[in-house]
């Protein structure tokens, strides 16, 4: 019979498993055909849990397809009391979605949800608390607050975590509940489970990020737990600890004298016995860390190996904001490792790497090979990589510099115009930042100005112009070489740049300057030039003629410095430069461009007053600065969205960006004793540990024993009363100060004896109860065996009868 019952139960279990599997497969595959609202309502009203579950799944599917499900509200909500947890979950999802549309009907289910808070299943309790806090009806704010209070004291950490996550929702529902919520939050911050404290930190940052007084007593516990938290809680805790360190640990530094080992060795072995005391003023400034501050920096170091890239960036942010250079250096390697991830992770990681490299480029030299551009890199990625190569270029050894320049030269000859442009600009930044590599960079750029690629030629000449403007007198030969390439340069922008450079430095070398000859050659093909080149030819002619007028004025001055006769009129002057300027005016007069004709008239009027023309045309230009493209991001916090969106933010910055707080001033930081936990204050009369010195002092003043065994006149075992009597007599005579301690020892010994006696009595009672329970169990087992035998006999009789 037992085998038959067992087989039937197995068949029933297999049937249920088959139905569940079929139902799950049907729900995963989707409904074979959509049902109308009446049929769905029929499923919801069914007494079969499988049909109710199928109906709820259809309702949720309709809800997320933006179909009307509000008429089914009463049919769905009445299943909130179902014991099936899957049904509860779906009903809670529906209730959260429609509670704002119909708050009156939603409030009818609050009592049932409240009852679920006392369910024996912790998952049901947590689900009920989460649902109640997500119902955005202000009337139930006090009920939600009481539910959070109950959840914060729950024995299961899963429920306590749900209570911590419900605190911000309750605050948004009713900000007047803030005082009670802070009490619950303070309790949850000190929880022993790391996944509860992580959720509490997230809630803390959302409702009261400035209340650091709640964190003081939990600081060390949070710092030690951060390694065990989940990844999102680690992000919140790192953000909180960064702000906490800024506001609670002052920035302390001290000067450490630099040690010259060679000089010290020479002084030790030489005749000079005195140390170099003249260099006391020279030293290195080092940061002095508070013990709790150092505990934070050391505790988060294992998080650099996290699988979450956001955690790695947050640790680097913490080290950069509140750490020392040594800690920042340890975070560089894990940041570089993020470049092996997906393209989006690479881009965000590179933004943070560039931000650190702007201030610490030498620490990235060893990772130069990781910044080489790959064929699969997207444009934002290779732009940042090229910028990194130029930032570390001045700090790299010679072979790395050669590698970087070879890479840039290769990409400057590519087919991608954007990459060509950035590569040429990178070469220019390398030449500006490192004077030793500037000649090679200049030769590389000069070899590209005759390229058929107009983008490459124009960008190369722009960079060459920036380099020449840095030191014009050292690049006279470069200007001559550029002028020789005018015959082969075909790009309009490239020709305009060369002509501008010739005119800008037309005043060098006096009459030996090549500008008049270049102007003469260019005027031969003036009608066929592009408009941008014609504009620069006219400006070149005006500058050449102005230099000629200034030389004429200087030559006509007397020895006393008085001005001589005015220069000749343009029509009466037979000098070749004057004739060239007249020819320029003639060509521009009949040009089809209105802009060229207006410019020509402007220059002609200005040259009528040479002093004014000199101020307008020959004024010194500031040398252009080849700054890194990420200079606009300098100062933004690592890991912030503003660091990525700074280009599109404009002059007003990113809205909502919060900078790190300033370091707290020395003397204004909170008392470090606030972070002490588990150390009760010492008061008189309480039990305490007796110092060994006090016992020794008391023992040294006692009288010597009369016998060798130290027991007085009678040899034997002394009782506790004898010891206490003797100690009281000695304390009254010699050491009255030790009396409270001895009295305390006596009281403790008496208490221990009483506790031992009570424990023995309790053990005897427990043994007697266990014997009685064993006897009762034996009687019950015998009765059960008799009943089973009777049942078997009855079944056998039935079988025989059949």
C-alpha positions in Angstrom: 0.0 0.0 0.0 2.8 2.3 0.8 4.3 1.7 -2.7 1.0 2.5 -4.4 0.6 5.7 -2.4 4.1 6.7 -3.2 3.6 6.0 -6.9 0.4 8.1 -7.0 2.1 11.0 -5.3 5.0 10.8 -7.8 2.5 10.9 -10.7 0.8 13.9 -9.2 4.1 15.7 -8.8 5.1 14.9 -12.3 1.7 16.2 -13.6 2.1 19.5 -11.8 5.7 19.9 -13.0 4.6 19.2 -16.6 1.8 21.8 -16.3 4.1 24.3 -14.8 6.7 23.7 -17.6 4.0 24.0 -20.3 2.7 27.2 -18.7 6.2 28.7 -18.5 7.0 27.7 -22.1 3.7 29.2 -23.3 4.3 32.5 -21.4 7.9 32.7 -22.7 6.7 32.0 -26.3 3.9 34.5 -25.9 0.2 34.0 -26.1 -1.0 32.0 -29.1 -3.8 34.5 -29.7 -4.8 37.7 -27.9 -7.8 37.6 -25.6 -10.4 40.2 -25.2 -11.1 42.0 -22.0 -14.0 39.7 -21.0 -11.9 36.6 -21.3 -9.0 38.1 -19.4 -11.4 39.1 -16.6 -12.7 35.6 -16.6 -9.2 34.3 -16.1 -8.6 36.8 -13.2 -11.8 35.7 -11.5 -11.0 32.0 -11.7 -10.3 29.9 -8.6 -7.4 28.1 -10.4 -4.1 29.7 -9.6 -2.7 28.8 -13.0 -5.5 30.6 -14.8 -5.2 33.6 -12.5 -1.4 33.7 -13.2 -2.0 33.5 -16.9 -4.5 36.3 -16.7 -2.2 38.5 -14.7 0.6 38.0 -17.2 -1.7 39.0 -20.0 -2.7 42.1 -18.1 1.0 43.1 -17.5 1.7 42.5 -21.2 -1.2 44.7 -22.2 -0.1 47.4 -19.7 3.4 47.6 -21.2 1.9 47.7 -24.7 0.1 50.9 -23.7 -3.3 49.2 -23.8 -6.1 50.1 -21.4 -6.0 47.9 -18.4 -7.7 50.2 -15.9 -11.1 48.6 -16.2 -9.6 45.4 -14.8 -8.4 47.1 -11.7 -10.9 45.5 -9.2 -10.4 42.1 -10.7 -6.6 42.3 -10.4 -6.4 43.9 -7.0 -8.7 41.3 -5.3 -5.9 38.7 -5.9 -3.6 40.7 -3.7 -4.4 38.3 -0.8 -3.3 35.2 -2.8 -0.8 33.0 -1.0 1.1 32.5 -4.3 4.1 34.8 -4.4 4.2 34.9 -8.2 0.6 36.2 -8.2 1.5 38.7 -5.5 4.4 40.1 -7.5 2.3 40.7 -10.6 -0.6 42.3 -8.6 1.9 44.6 -6.9 3.4 45.6 -10.3 -0.1 46.4 -11.6 -1.0 48.3 -8.4 2.1 50.5 -8.5 1.4 51.4 -12.1 -2.2 52.4 -11.6 -2.2 53.7 -8.0 -2.0 57.3 -9.1 -4.9 57.0 -11.6 -7.3 55.5 -9.0 -6.0 56.2 -5.4 -9.2 55.3 -3.8 -9.2 51.7 -5.1 -5.5 51.5 -4.4 -6.1 52.4 -0.7 -8.5 49.5 -0.4 -5.5 47.1 -0.8 -3.3 48.8 1.8 -4.7 46.7 4.7 -3.9 43.5 2.8 -0.4 44.7 2.1 0.0 45.7 5.7 -0.9 42.2 6.7 1.9 40.9 4.4 4.4 42.8 6.4 3.9 40.2 9.2 4.2 37.2 6.8 6.5 34.4 7.8 8.3 34.6 4.4 10.9 37.4 4.4 10.6 37.7 0.7 6.9 38.5 1.0 7.6 41.0 3.8 10.2 42.8 1.7 7.9 42.8 -1.4 5.0 44.3 0.6 7.3 47.0 2.0 8.6 47.8 -1.5 5.1 47.9 -3.0 3.8 50.2 -0.2 6.6 52.7 -0.6 6.1 52.8 -4.4 2.4 53.7 -4.2 2.7 57.4 -4.7 -0.4 58.5 -2.7 0.5 61.1 0.0 -2.3 59.9 2.3 -0.4 56.8 3.2 2.9 58.5 4.1 2.5 57.8 7.8 1.6 54.2 7.1 4.7 53.9 4.9 6.8 55.4 7.7 5.5 52.9 10.2 6.2 50.1 7.7 9.8 51.3 7.3 10.2 51.4 11.1 9.0 47.8 11.3 11.2 46.7 8.4 14.3 48.5 9.9 13.9 46.3 13.0 13.2 43.1 11.0 15.3 40.0 11.8 15.9 39.3 8.1 18.5 41.6 6.4 16.6 41.3 3.1 13.7 43.1 4.7 16.0 45.7 6.3 17.5 46.4 2.9 14.0 47.0 1.5 13.3 49.4 4.3 16.5 51.4 3.6 15.6 51.7 -0.1 12.0 52.8 0.9 13.3 55.8 2.9 13.9 58.1 -0.1 10.5 57.2 -1.5 8.7 58.0 1.7 10.7 61.3 1.9 9.5 62.3 -1.6 6.0 61.3 -0.7 6.0 63.5 2.5 9.1 65.6 3.4 7.6 66.2 6.9 8.5 62.6 7.8 12.2 63.6 7.8 12.9 63.4 11.5 11.6 59.9 11.9 13.3 58.8 8.7 16.6 60.1 9.9 16.2 57.9 13.0 15.6 54.8 10.9 18.5 55.8 8.6 20.9 56.2 11.5 20.0 52.7 12.7 20.4 51.1 9.2 23.8 52.8 8.7 25.1 50.9 11.6 23.7 47.5 10.5 26.1 44.5 10.6 25.1 43.3 7.1 27.0 45.0 4.3 24.1 44.9 1.8 21.9 46.7 4.3 24.5 49.5 4.9 25.0 49.9 1.2 21.3 50.6 0.6 21.4 52.9 3.6 24.2 54.9 2.2 22.3 55.3 -1.1 19.3 56.6 0.8 21.5 58.9 2.8 23.0 60.5 -0.3 19.5 61.1 -1.7 17.7 62.7 1.3 20.4 64.3 3.5 23.9 64.2 1.9 25.1 67.1 4.2 24.2 65.4 7.5 27.7 63.9 8.1 27.1 63.8 11.8 25.1 60.6 11.2 28.2 59.0 9.6 30.8 59.7 12.2 30.1 56.8 14.5 29.7 54.4 11.5 32.7 55.7 9.5 35.1 52.9 10.2 32.5 50.2 9.8 31.5 51.6 6.4 35.1 51.8 5.2 35.7 48.2 6.1 32.4 47.0 4.6 32.8 48.7 1.2 34.8 45.9 -0.3 32.0 43.4 0.4 29.1 45.6 -0.9 27.4 45.2 -4.2 28.8 47.4 -7.0 26.1 50.1 -6.9 26.5 50.4 -3.2 30.2 50.7 -3.6 29.7 53.7 -5.9 27.5 55.4 -3.4 29.9 54.7 -0.5 32.9 55.9 -2.4 31.1 59.1 -3.3 30.1 59.7 0.3 33.6 58.9 1.6 35.2 61.4 -0.8 33.0 64.2 0.5 33.5 63.0 4.1 37.3 63.1 3.8 37.2 66.6 2.4 35.1 67.9 5.2 36.5 66.0 8.1 40.2 65.6 7.4 42.3 68.7 7.0 45.1 68.8 4.4 48.3 68.6 6.3 51.8 68.8 4.7 55.3 68.9 6.0 58.7 69.6 4.4 61.0 66.6 4.1 64.6 67.3 3.4 65.8 65.7 0.2 68.5 63.1 0.9 71.6 63.3 -1.2 73.1 59.8 -0.8 76.3 60.5 -2.7 77.1 63.5 -0.5 76.2 61.7 2.7 78.5 58.8 1.7 81.4 61.2 0.9 80.9 63.0 4.2 80.9 59.7 6.1 84.1 58.4 4.6 85.8 61.8 4.1 87.3 64.3 6.5 84.2 66.6 6.5 82.4 65.6 9.7 79.7 68.3 9.4 76.6 67.7 7.4 75.2 70.0 4.8 73.1 72.3 7.0 72.8 75.0 4.4 70.1 73.2 2.4 67.5 73.1 5.2 65.3 75.4 3.2 65.3 73.0 0.3 63.0 70.0 0.7 60.1 68.1 -0.6 56.5 68.7 0.5 54.8 65.5 1.6 51.2 64.9 2.7 50.6 63.8 6.3 47.5 61.5 6.5 45.2 61.1 9.5 44.9 57.4 10.6 41.2 57.3 9.6 42.0 59.0 6.3 44.7 56.4 5.6 42.3 53.6 6.6 39.9 54.8 3.8 42.6 54.9 1.2 43.9 51.5 2.0 40.5 49.9 2.3 39.4 50.8 -1.2 42.5 49.7 -2.9 41.2 46.1 -3.6 38.3 47.7 -5.5 40.7 48.6 -8.3 40.4 45.0 -9.4 36.6 45.3 -9.6 34.8 44.0 -12.7 32.7 47.1 -12.8 34.4 49.9 -14.7 32.4 52.5 -12.7 33.9 51.3 -9.4 37.4 51.5 -10.8 36.8 55.1 -12.0 35.3 56.0 -8.6 38.3 54.7 -6.7 40.5 56.7 -9.0 38.3 59.7 -8.4 38.6 59.2 -4.6 42.4 58.9 -4.8 42.7 62.0 -7.0 40.4 64.1 -4.8 41.6 63.0 -1.3 44.6 60.8 -1.8 48.3 61.3 -2.3 50.3 61.0 -5.6 51.4 57.5 -4.6 47.8 56.4 -4.4 46.9 58.1 -7.7 49.8 56.2 -9.3 48.3 52.9 -8.2 45.0 53.7 -9.9 46.6 54.4 -13.3 47.2 50.8 -14.2 43.5 49.7 -13.6 42.3 52.7 -15.6 44.5 51.6 -18.5 43.1 48.1 -18.3 39.7 49.5 -19.0 40.9 50.2 -22.6 40.5 46.5 -23.3 36.7 46.8 -22.9 33.9 47.9 -25.2 34.1 51.1 -27.2 31.8 53.1 -24.9 33.8 52.0 -21.9 37.0 52.9 -23.6 35.7 56.4 -24.4 34.7 57.2 -20.9 37.9 55.7 -19.5 40.0 57.8 -21.9 38.2 61.0 -20.7 39.3 60.2 -17.2 42.8 59.2 -18.2 43.3 62.5 -20.1 42.1 64.4 -17.1 44.7 62.8 -14.9 47.4 63.1 -17.6 46.9 66.9 -17.8 48.5 67.1 -14.3 50.6 64.0 -14.2 51.8 63.1 -17.7 55.1 61.5 -16.6 53.2 58.6 -14.9 51.7 57.5 -18.2 54.9 57.2 -20.2 55.2 53.4 -19.5 51.7 52.9 -21.0 52.5 54.7 -24.3 51.9 51.6 -26.4 48.3 51.5 -25.1 47.6 54.8 -26.7 48.5 53.8 -30.3 45.5 54.2 -32.6 43.9 51.0 -33.9 42.0 50.5 -37.1 38.8 49.6 -35.2 38.8 52.7 -33.0 36.0 55.2 -33.4 36.7 58.9 -33.9 36.2 60.0 -30.2 38.5 57.2 -29.1 41.4 58.0 -31.5 41.0 61.7 -30.9 41.7 61.1 -27.2 44.5 58.7 -27.9 46.3 61.2 -30.1 45.9 63.8 -27.4 47.4 61.4 -24.8 50.4 60.8 -27.1 51.1 64.5 -27.4 50.7 65.0 -23.6 53.3 62.4 -22.7 55.6 63.3 -25.7 57.9 65.7 -23.8 58.5 63.2 -21.0 59.2 60.1 -23.1 62.7 58.7 -24.0 64.1 59.2 -27.5 62.9 55.9 -28.9 59.3 56.5 -27.7 59.4 60.0 -29.3 60.5 58.4 -32.6 57.7 55.9 -32.3 55.0 58.6 -31.7 56.2 60.7 -34.6 56.2 57.8 -37.0 52.7 56.9 -35.9 51.5 60.5 -36.5 53.3 60.7 -39.9 51.6 57.5 -40.9 48.1 58.7 -40.0 48.7 62.1 -41.6 49.0 60.4 -44.9 45.7 58.5 -44.5 42.4 58.8 -46.3 40.3 59.9 -43.4 40.3 63.7 -43.5 39.4 64.1 -39.8 42.2 61.7 -38.8 44.7 63.5 -41.1 43.8 66.9 -39.6 44.2 65.7 -36.0 47.5 63.9 -36.8 49.0 67.1 -38.2 47.8 69.2 -35.3 49.3 66.6 -32.9 52.6 66.9 -34.7 52.4 70.7 -34.2 51.7 70.2 -30.4 54.7 67.9 -30.2 56.9 70.5 -31.8 55.7 73.2 -29.4 56.1 71.2 -26.2 59.5 69.7 -27.0 62.1 72.0 -28.6 64.5 69.2 -29.3 62.0 67.5 -31.6 60.8 70.7 -33.2 63.2 70.5 -36.2 62.1 67.0 -37.1 58.5 68.0 -36.8 59.0 71.0 -39.0 60.8 68.9 -41.7 57.9 66.5 -41.6 55.3 69.3 -42.0 57.3 71.0 -44.8 57.4 67.7 -46.8 53.6 67.6 -46.8 52.7 71.1 -48.1 53.1 69.9 -51.7 50.6 67.0 -51.1 47.7 66.7 -53.5 45.5 66.3 -50.5 44.3 69.8 -49.8 43.3 69.1 -46.2 46.8 67.8 -45.4 48.6 70.7 -47.1 46.3 73.4 -45.5 46.6 71.9 -42.0 50.4 71.5 -42.3 50.8 75.1 -43.3 48.6 76.2 -40.4 50.7 74.4 -38.0 53.9 75.7 -39.6 52.5 79.3 -39.3 52.0 78.7 -35.5 55.6 77.4 -35.2 57.0 80.4 -37.1 55.1 82.8 -35.0 56.7 81.4 -31.9 60.1 82.6 -33.0 60.1 84.6 -36.3 63.8 85.4 -36.5 64.8 81.7 -36.3 62.5 80.8 -39.2 63.6 83.2 -41.9 64.9 80.4 -44.0 61.6 78.5 -43.5 59.6 81.4 -45.0 61.9 81.5 -48.0 61.4 77.7 -48.5 57.6 78.2 -48.2 57.7 80.9 -50.9 59.6 78.6 -53.3 56.7 76.1 -52.9 54.1 78.5 -54.2 54.7 77.2 -57.7 53.7 73.7 -56.7 51.0 74.4 -54.1 47.6 74.2 -55.6 45.2 74.3 -52.6 43.7 77.8 -52.3 44.0 77.8 -48.5 47.6 76.6 -48.6 48.6 79.3 -51.1 46.8 82.0 -48.9 48.7 80.8 -45.8 52.1 81.0 -47.6 51.3 84.5 -48.9 50.2 85.7 -45.5 53.5 84.4 -43.9 55.5 86.2 -46.6 53.7 89.5 -46.0 53.8 89.1 -42.1 57.6 88.9 -42.1 58.2 91.2 -45.0 59.9 93.7 -42.7 62.8 91.4 -41.9 66.2 91.9 -43.5 65.2 95.3 -44.8 65.6 95.6 -48.6 66.9 92.1 -48.9 63.5 90.7 -48.1 61.9 88.4 -50.7 58.4 89.9 -50.3 58.6 92.3 -53.3 59.8 89.5 -55.6 57.1 87.2 -54.4 54.5 90.0 -55.0 55.9 90.6 -58.5 55.5 86.9 -59.4 52.1 86.6 -57.9 50.7 89.6 -59.8 51.4 87.8 -63.1 48.7 85.2 -62.4 46.4 87.4 -60.3 43.3 87.0 -62.4 43.4 83.2 -62.2 43.9 83.1 -58.4 41.1 82.1 -56.0 39.4 84.9 -54.1 41.0 84.0 -50.7 44.5 84.1 -52.4 43.7 87.5 -54.1 42.8 88.9 -50.7 46.2 87.9 -49.3 48.0 89.2 -52.4 46.4 92.7 -51.9 47.4 92.6 -48.2 50.9 91.6 -49.2 51.1 94.5 -51.6 49.9 97.0 -48.9 52.5 95.7 -46.4 55.4 95.9 -48.9 54.5 99.4 -49.9 54.1 100.5 -46.3 57.6 99.2 -45.4 58.9 101.2 -48.4 57.1 104.3 -47.1 58.5 103.9 -43.6 62.1 103.5 -45.0 61.6 106.7 -47.0 60.4 108.6 -44.0 63.4 107.4 -41.9 65.8 108.3 -44.6 64.4 111.8 -45.0 64.8 112.6 -41.3 67.5 115.1 -40.4 70.3 114.4 -38.0 68.4 116.3 -35.2 65.5 113.8 -35.5 63.2 116.3 -37.1 60.9 115.0 -39.9 62.0 115.7 -43.4 60.0 116.5 -46.5 56.9 114.2 -47.1 57.3 111.2 -49.5 56.5 111.6 -53.1 53.0 111.0 -54.4 52.3 107.5 -55.7 51.8 108.9 -59.3 55.2 110.7 -59.2 57.2 107.8 -57.7 59.2 105.7 -60.1 60.4 103.1 -57.6 59.6 99.5 -58.5 57.7 98.9 -55.3 55.5 102.0 -55.9 54.9 100.7 -59.4 53.9 97.3 -58.0 51.4 98.9 -55.6 49.9 100.9 -58.5 49.5 97.7 -60.5 47.8 96.0 -57.6 45.3 98.9 -57.3 44.7 98.7 -61.0 44.0 94.9 -61.0 41.7 95.1 -57.9 39.7 98.0 -59.4 38.4 95.8 -62.3 38.0 92.6 -60.2 34.5 91.1 -60.0 34.5 90.8 -56.2 32.9 93.6 -54.2 34.9 92.6 -51.2 38.3 92.9 -53.0 37.4 96.3 -54.4 36.3 97.6 -50.9 39.5 96.2 -49.3 41.7 97.9 -51.9 40.0 101.3 -51.3 40.5 100.8 -47.5 44.2 100.0 -47.8 44.7 103.0 -50.2 43.1 105.4 -47.7 45.2 103.9 -44.8 48.4 104.2 -46.7 47.8 107.9 -47.1 48.7 108.2 -43.4 51.7 105.9 -42.9 51.7 106.1 -39.1 48.1 105.0 -38.9 48.7 102.2 -41.5 51.6 101.0 -39.4 49.4 100.6 -36.4 46.7 98.8 -38.4 48.7 96.5 -40.6 52.1 96.0 -38.9 50.9 95.6 -35.3 52.6 92.6 -33.6 50.4 89.5 -33.4 50.4 87.3 -30.2 51.9 83.9 -30.7 49.1 81.3 -30.9 49.1 78.7 -28.1 48.8 75.1 -29.1 46.7 74.0 -26.1 45.5 70.5 -25.6 41.9 70.0 -26.7 41.0 68.8 -23.2 42.1 72.0 -21.4 38.5 73.0 -21.3 37.8 70.0 -19.1 40.5 70.8 -16.6 39.1 71.1 -13.1 36.1 68.8 -13.6 35.8 65.9 -11.2 36.8 62.4 -12.4 33.9 60.2 -13.1 31.4 63.1 -13.6 29.2 63.4 -16.7 30.5 67.0 -17.0 33.9 65.6 -17.9 32.4 63.8 -20.9 29.9 66.6 -21.9 32.2 69.6 -21.5 32.5 70.1 -25.3 28.7 70.4 -25.7 28.1 72.4 -22.5 29.3 75.8 -23.8 30.5 78.6 -21.7 28.0 78.1 -19.0 29.1 74.5 -18.1 27.0 71.5 -17.4 23.8 72.2 -15.5 23.6 70.3 -12.2 27.3 69.7 -11.9 28.5 69.7 -8.3 32.1 70.3 -7.6 34.0 68.7 -4.7 33.9 70.7 -1.4 37.0 72.5 -0.2 39.3 70.9 2.3 38.3 71.7 5.9 40.6 74.1 7.6 42.9 73.0 10.4 41.1 73.3 13.7 37.6 73.3 12.2 37.4 69.5 11.6 35.1 67.3 13.7 36.5 65.7 16.9 38.2 62.4 15.9 36.7 60.8 19.0 33.3 60.9 17.3 34.5 58.1 15.1 35.3 56.0 18.2 32.8 53.1 18.7 32.4 50.6 21.5 34.5 52.5 24.1 32.2 53.4 27.0 33.4 56.3 29.2 35.1 55.3 32.4 33.3 56.2 35.7 33.9 55.5 39.3 32.1 52.5 40.9 31.8 50.4 37.8 33.7 47.2 37.1 37.0 47.9 35.6 40.3 46.1 34.9 42.7 46.5 37.8 46.1 47.7 36.6 49.0 45.4 37.4 51.0 48.3 38.9 48.2 48.9 41.4 48.2 45.3 42.5 52.0 45.2 42.8 52.0 48.4 44.9 49.4 46.9 47.2 51.3 43.6 47.5 54.6 45.3 48.3 53.2 47.0 51.4 51.8 43.8 52.9 53.4 42.2 56.0 55.7 39.3 55.5 54.2 35.9 56.3 55.5 34.1 59.4 55.8 30.7 57.6 57.8 29.7 54.6 54.6 28.7 52.8 53.1 32.2 53.3 50.0 31.0 55.1 50.7 32.4 58.6 50.7 30.3 61.7 48.6 27.3 60.5 49.6 25.3 57.4 46.6 24.4 55.3 44.1 25.6 52.7 42.6 29.0 53.5 39.0 29.8 52.7 37.7 32.7 50.7 36.5 34.4 53.9 40.1 34.1 55.4 41.5 35.7 52.3 39.0 38.6 52.3 39.5 39.2 56.0 43.2 39.4 55.6 43.0 41.7 52.7 40.7 44.1 54.5 43.1 44.3 57.5 46.0 44.9 55.2 44.2 47.5 53.2 43.1 49.4 56.3 46.7 49.6 57.6 48.8 50.0 54.5 46.9 50.7 51.3 43.6 52.3 51.9 43.5 53.4 48.2 43.2 49.8 47.1 40.1 49.1 49.2 37.5 49.8 46.5 39.4 47.4 44.2 39.6 44.6 46.7 36.0 45.1 47.7 35.1 44.9 44.1 37.1 41.7 43.7 35.2 40.2 46.7 31.9 41.2 45.3 32.7 39.7 41.9 33.8 36.4 43.5 30.6 36.2 45.5 28.6 36.9 42.3 30.5 34.2 40.5 29.7 31.6 43.2 26.0 32.5 43.1 26.0 32.2 39.3 27.7 28.8 39.5 25.2 27.5 42.0 22.2 28.8 39.9 23.7 27.3 36.7 24.1 23.9 38.4 20.4 24.0 39.6 19.3 24.9 36.1 21.3 22.1 34.5 19.7 19.5 36.9 16.2 20.8 36.0 17.0 20.6 32.3 18.2 17.0 32.7 15.0 16.1 34.4 12.9 17.7 31.7 14.8 16.0 29.0 14.2 12.6 30.7 10.4 13.3 30.9 10.3 14.3 27.2 12.1 11.1 26.2 9.6 9.0 28.0 6.7 10.9 26.4 8.3 10.5 23.0 8.6 6.7 23.5 4.9 6.4 24.5 3.8 8.4 21.4 5.9 6.2 19.1 4.4 3.1 20.6 0.9 4.5 20.1 1.6 5.4 16.5 3.0 1.9 15.7 -0.2 0.4 17.2 -2.4 2.7 15.0 -0.4 1.8 11.9 -0.7 -1.9 12.6 -4.5 -1.5 13.0 -4.8 0.4 9.7 -2.8 -2.2 7.9 -5.1 -4.9 9.3 -8.1 -3.0 8.1 -6.8 -2.6 4.6 -5.9 -6.3 4.4 -9.4 -7.1 5.4 -10.9 -4.9 2.7 -8.6 -6.5 0.1 -9.6 -9.9 1.2 -13.3 -9.0 1.0 -12.9 -7.8 -2.5 
